[in-house]
Amino acid sequence: MSSTEADQAHPTDTSLTIRSTSVSDGASMWTLARDCGLDLNSSYAYLIYAADFSATCRVALLGDEPVGYVLGYRPPERPSHLFVWQVGVSSRARGHGVAARMIHDLLDSLDEVEVLEATVEESNDASRALFASIAAARGGDLAWTDGVLSTDFPDEHPGEPRLEITGMRAR
């Protein structure tokens, strides 16, 4: 295997680029969400997120290929909070800390954020482990509340407990 093939198979600090998003990233983000089996929003939603919330969204690239993204926003009622709506990482980049690296990059760029929030289904062990690792790396406290109950959804969607990571420090 050439070093280029190795870099692409195992994203390293030098082969992976993480940056804020632009509207041109929206289609790739939608495709990644679909390919990852995530709750798929409309393609338009990803385009708007990538354009209008670029300060709170990230895309990870191996060369020119998008291999991950984070959709986030700062709720107007809680400007010191960052809500992470969705995280997707392609199968070829999983297991190399890409999701955590994107979230840390995002937090490092937002000094005014004091609390990280998300909702995560109880069965989503990978996401729960991701956010626990973020809390540990930043010395924060992770707490769970009811979040969005299954009875709140109009379909058979499982509940999504809300997590909050407080007391975070810079890395």
N, C-alpha and C positions, 0 to 999 in steps of 0.2 A: 504494500500500500504506500503510495507516495505521501509526502508530508501534506500536500494539498487535500488529498482524500481523507487523511487522518484529521485535519482541521475541520473538515466539513462533517465528519462523522462524530467528532467530539469537540463541541465549541469550546474554545479556550478564550482567555481574556484578550488575546491579540486577534483572534479570528472573528469574534462576535462584536458587532457594532450595535449599540443601543442608543436610540435618539427619540426626540419627540416626533409626533406624527404630523402628516399633512393630508389634505384631502385625497391625494393620490395613493395613500396607504389604505384607505377605507375598503377597497375591493379585496385586497389581500387579507385584511383582517376578517372580513366576512367569510372568505374562503377557508381561512384557518379555523374559524369558529365551526363552520360546517364540517370540515375534515376531522376536527377534534371531538365531534359529537356533542358540542355545547348547545345550550338553549340558543337557537338562532334568531337573532333580531333581523329586521328588514335590512337589505343592503344599504338603503338610504340612511338608516340609523348609524351604520359604521362610517359612512362618508361624512356625516355631520359631526359625529364624535371626533373623527380624525382631524377635521378642520377646526371646529369651534372649541374643542377641549384639548387641543394639542399640548398645552402646558401640563395637563394631568393625564396624558396618555403616552404610552411608549410602544415602540416597535423594535424588535430584535432582528438583526440581519446577519446572515452568513454570506459574505460577499454581497451580492445584490438580492439574495433570496430572503424574503421575510419568513422567519421561523418561530416568531412569537409576538405577542402583543399584550398590553394591559389597557383596559378602558377604565378610566377613573374620572371623578369630578369632585368638586368642593361644594357641598350643599350650601345654598345661599343663607339658610338659617343657622349653619354651623361652619363659618368660614375657616376655623382652625382645624377642621376635619377633612380628611381625604377618604372618599368612599370608592372602593375598588369594585366595579360592577362585574367585570369579566376578565379572566386571564386565560390565554390560549397559547400552547406551545406545540409545534409540530412533532410528530412521532420521532422524527430523525434527530431532534434536539432535546428530547426529554431525558431526564436523569442527569443533567449536567448543570443544574442550578440556574437555568435561564430565567425562569419565572421570578425567582428570588432576586436575581441580578437586576431585572427590569424594575421591580418594586423598590429595591434599594436605590437605584438610579433616580427614580421618581421622587422618593422621599428626600434624597440628598439635594434635589433641586428646589424643594419647597420648604424653606426654613420655618415658615409660619405655621406649618402643619404640626399639630400636637397629638392628634388622634387619628389612627387608621381604622377604618370601618369596612366591613363586607358582610354579605350574607352567604352562608354555605350550608348546603344540604347535609344532614347528619351522616349520610352514606358516603360523602365525598372525602375519603381519607387523605387523598393527595393534597387537596386544597387546605384541609385542616392542618396537615403537617407543614405545608408551606407557610401559613400564617403563624403557626407556633414557632417556626424557625426565624421568622422576621422579628417576632416579639423577643425571642432569646438573643438574637444578634444585636438588637438595639436596647436590651435591658428593660424592655417594656412589660407591662402587665396585660395579659389577655383575659378578657371576660366575655361571657356569652349571655345573651338575653333571648327572649322568644323570637324577635325579628318578625318575619312574615310567616304566619301560620298557614297550614295546608288549607284550612277553611276560608282563608282570604282569597285564594286563587279560584278563578272561574272554571278550572279544569281539574284534572287529577294530579296536579303538580304537588310534590311533597313540600312540607314546610322548609323554610330557610332561616335557621337561627342566625341572629346578628352577632358578630364579634366586634369588639372594640379593643384596640391596643393603645394603652395610655402610658405615659411616663417614658416615652421613647427618647433616646439620646442619639446624637449623630454618631456615625461609625468612625 
